[in-house]
Amino acid sequence: MSSISMSMIAPEDGSSGMKSPGSAPVLNIIGGMFGLEIGDPAHSASVAAPVPILAGRHLRLATARSAFTLLARSLRPSVIWLPSYLCPSIIPCFLAAPCPVRFYAVGEDLRVADRNWLSDVQRGDLVVFIDYFGFNQWEEFGVLARCRGAWVIEDACQALANPRFSDQAHFVIASPRKFVGVPDGGILLAQGDAGLPESPASPAPEPWWLEAYRASLLRGEFDHHGGPREWFPLFQRTEAEGPIEPARMSELSALILDRIVDWPELRRRRRANYEFLAGALRGLALLPELPADVVPLGCPVRVPGRDKVREKLFKQEIYPPIHWRLAGAVPESFVASHRLAADILTLPCDQRYALADMERMVAAVLSALA
């Protein structure tokens, strides 16, 4: 898209389209993709405050995957080191570079399991660490990887709104679509003296972008007015087919990130909702304590009979995602990661929901387990 005006994204009824704090959608489902963020730019400019990842030296790309690909091709490492617990969709980004990929072990507590693998890390290698659900639990390993001359990449796709990132990371990659209603977006932040790669000249493929935009728009309409769920298959398709090749972010998504999103309110609500869930489900929560510098993606819990529990939640219009299904992507020798992947469930705690929604979800989870 070459240019965007606010009239192109404002609702036809003339309203701002932004839900006021505490308001609920017509059909109060919990979970799923975000509807397109729309609002009055005069109002939005007064409440929007940039998050740190948008304030530093960064590139705005079509997807986080295209950011990974761009970085791997620019740095040309000998080996790429990935955690054994990860979203399988990023692996093809490195195979396309092409770079050999090796895994290091992550335990069932979402921490790096040991230091043994670091002895094989060489100068110029690329090591990816993930902020699981917004939590950085890998800092000491980042220090060791840097000492060996490796490039350290912080995968902050689940930590977009955090107030700070690791000083050990040369680059940080984030995914706005996981936090707010934008049709596309990936952010590549350079820290310290790391140089940014050259920005891609081309936008995302138009057919993909239009489908992603339509899914986002339809979800927003659904939240306000109910109706059919046409957005769901569109979302599934665009998630699976998001560009791996480097492409730039649309002007619409950039405009939303800069002028529409109320970042302070987003941080406040996510933290409050998470603290309620983690307190109410303390025996199940993987990360029960919320540090002051974490704005969480969701609240991960570990439940026996996960798939059956999830089906029961679906029947109550609660749709918790799974982060992640590793079979066929990560070697089976990483037993702890596969064991965790079989039981984990992410309860939504984002800014769309109020305390009453969290109470309903807790009751549903406890009922499903009973």
LINZI-V211817 format. One record per backbone hydrogen bond with DSSP energy under -1.0 kcal/mol. NH is the residue of the N-H (numbers start at 1). CO is the residue of the C=O. E is the energy in kcal/mol with one decimal. If there is no record, write none. Layout:
nh=NH co=CO e=E
nh=NH co=CO e=E
//
This chain:
nh=8 co=5 e=-1.5
nh=9 co=6 e=-1.3
nh=14 co=11 e=-1.6
nh=23 co=20 e=-2.5
nh=26 co=223 e=-2.1
nh=29 co=27 e=-2.3
nh=30 co=317 e=-2.5
nh=36 co=216 e=-2.2
nh=37 co=181 e=-2.4
nh=44 co=40 e=-3.2
nh=45 co=41 e=-2.4
nh=46 co=43 e=-1.0
nh=48 co=44 e=-2.8
nh=54 co=51 e=-2.0
nh=55 co=52 e=-1.3
nh=56 co=52 e=-1.3
nh=59 co=188 e=-2.3
nh=61 co=186 e=-3.7
nh=62 co=247 e=-2.6
nh=67 co=63 e=-1.1
nh=68 co=64 e=-2.2
nh=69 co=65 e=-2.3
nh=70 co=66 e=-2.3
nh=71 co=67 e=-2.2
nh=72 co=68 e=-2.5
nh=73 co=69 e=-2.3
nh=74 co=70 e=-1.9
nh=75 co=71 e=-2.7
nh=76 co=72 e=-1.7
nh=80 co=100 e=-2.7
nh=81 co=126 e=-3.2
nh=82 co=102 e=-2.8
nh=84 co=104 e=-2.0
nh=90 co=87 e=-1.9
nh=91 co=88 e=-1.2
nh=94 co=91 e=-1.3
nh=95 co=91 e=-1.6
nh=96 co=92 e=-1.9
nh=99 co=94 e=-1.5
nh=102 co=80 e=-3.0
nh=104 co=82 e=-2.1
nh=107 co=111 e=-2.9
nh=110 co=107 e=-1.8
nh=113 co=105 e=-2.5
nh=118 co=115 e=-1.5
nh=119 co=116 e=-1.3
nh=120 co=117 e=-1.9
nh=121 co=118 e=-1.1
nh=124 co=149 e=-2.5
nh=125 co=122 e=-2.2
nh=126 co=79 e=-2.4
nh=127 co=151 e=-3.2
nh=128 co=81 e=-2.6
nh=129 co=153 e=-2.8
nh=131 co=155 e=-2.4
nh=132 co=130 e=-1.4
nh=134 co=131 e=-2.0
nh=135 co=132 e=-2.3
nh=141 co=138 e=-1.1
nh=142 co=138 e=-1.6
nh=143 co=139 e=-1.9
nh=144 co=140 e=-1.6
nh=145 co=141 e=-2.4
nh=146 co=142 e=-2.3
nh=147 co=143 e=-2.1
nh=148 co=144 e=-1.0
nh=149 co=146 e=-2.0
nh=150 co=145 e=-2.1
nh=151 co=125 e=-3.3
nh=153 co=127 e=-3.0
nh=154 co=171 e=-2.8
nh=155 co=129 e=-3.5
nh=156 co=154 e=-1.2
nh=156 co=173 e=-2.4
nh=159 co=156 e=-2.3
nh=162 co=159 e=-1.9
nh=169 co=166 e=-1.1
nh=170 co=152 e=-2.2
nh=171 co=152 e=-1.6
nh=172 co=189 e=-2.4
nh=173 co=154 e=-2.4
nh=174 co=187 e=-2.1
nh=178 co=175 e=-1.6
nh=179 co=176 e=-2.3
nh=180 co=176 e=-2.5
nh=182 co=180 e=-1.6
nh=185 co=62 e=-3.6
nh=186 co=61 e=-2.0
nh=187 co=174 e=-2.4
nh=188 co=59 e=-2.2
nh=189 co=172 e=-3.3
nh=190 co=57 e=-2.7
nh=191 co=170 e=-2.8
nh=194 co=191 e=-2.0
nh=209 co=205 e=-2.4
nh=210 co=206 e=-2.7
nh=211 co=207 e=-1.7
nh=212 co=208 e=-2.5
nh=213 co=209 e=-2.8
nh=214 co=210 e=-2.4
nh=215 co=211 e=-2.5
nh=216 co=212 e=-2.1
nh=217 co=213 e=-2.7
nh=218 co=214 e=-2.9
nh=219 co=215 e=-2.2
nh=220 co=216 e=-1.8
nh=221 co=217 e=-2.1
nh=222 co=218 e=-2.4
nh=223 co=219 e=-2.4
nh=224 co=220 e=-1.4
nh=225 co=221 e=-2.8
nh=226 co=222 e=-2.6
nh=232 co=229 e=-1.3
nh=234 co=230 e=-1.1
nh=235 co=231 e=-2.7
nh=236 co=232 e=-2.4
nh=237 co=233 e=-2.2
nh=238 co=234 e=-2.7
nh=239 co=235 e=-2.5
nh=240 co=236 e=-1.9
nh=241 co=237 e=-1.8
nh=248 co=202 e=-2.6
nh=249 co=60 e=-2.0
nh=254 co=250 e=-1.9
nh=255 co=251 e=-2.4
nh=256 co=252 e=-2.2
nh=257 co=253 e=-2.4
nh=258 co=254 e=-2.0
nh=259 co=255 e=-2.6
nh=260 co=256 e=-1.9
nh=261 co=256 e=-1.9
nh=263 co=261 e=-1.2
nh=266 co=262 e=-2.2
nh=267 co=263 e=-2.5
nh=268 co=264 e=-2.3
nh=269 co=265 e=-2.6
nh=270 co=266 e=-2.2
nh=271 co=267 e=-2.1
nh=272 co=268 e=-2.3
nh=273 co=269 e=-2.8
nh=274 co=270 e=-2.3
nh=275 co=271 e=-2.6
nh=276 co=272 e=-1.8
nh=277 co=273 e=-2.3
nh=278 co=274 e=-3.2
nh=279 co=275 e=-1.7
nh=280 co=276 e=-2.6
nh=281 co=277 e=-2.3
nh=284 co=281 e=-2.1
nh=285 co=281 e=-2.3
nh=286 co=300 e=-2.6
nh=294 co=291 e=-1.5
nh=297 co=133 e=-1.1
nh=299 co=347 e=-2.8
nh=301 co=345 e=-3.1
nh=302 co=284 e=-2.0
nh=303 co=343 e=-2.1
nh=309 co=305 e=-2.3
nh=310 co=306 e=-2.7
nh=311 co=307 e=-1.8
nh=312 co=308 e=-1.8
nh=313 co=309 e=-1.9
nh=314 co=310 e=-2.3
nh=315 co=311 e=-1.4
nh=316 co=313 e=-1.4
nh=317 co=314 e=-2.0
nh=318 co=313 e=-2.1
nh=319 co=30 e=-3.3
nh=329 co=326 e=-2.6
nh=330 co=326 e=-1.9
nh=334 co=331 e=-1.9
nh=335 co=333 e=-1.8
nh=338 co=334 e=-1.8
nh=339 co=335 e=-2.5
nh=340 co=336 e=-2.3
nh=341 co=337 e=-2.3
nh=342 co=338 e=-1.0
nh=343 co=340 e=-1.6
nh=344 co=340 e=-1.8
nh=345 co=301 e=-2.2
nh=346 co=321 e=-2.5
nh=347 co=299 e=-2.8
nh=353 co=350 e=-1.8
nh=358 co=354 e=-1.5
nh=359 co=355 e=-2.5
nh=360 co=356 e=-2.1
nh=361 co=357 e=-2.1
nh=362 co=358 e=-2.5
nh=363 co=359 e=-2.2
nh=364 co=360 e=-2.1
nh=365 co=361 e=-2.5
nh=366 co=362 e=-2.6
nh=367 co=363 e=-2.2
nh=368 co=364 e=-2.5
nh=369 co=365 e=-2.2
nh=370 co=366 e=-1.9
//
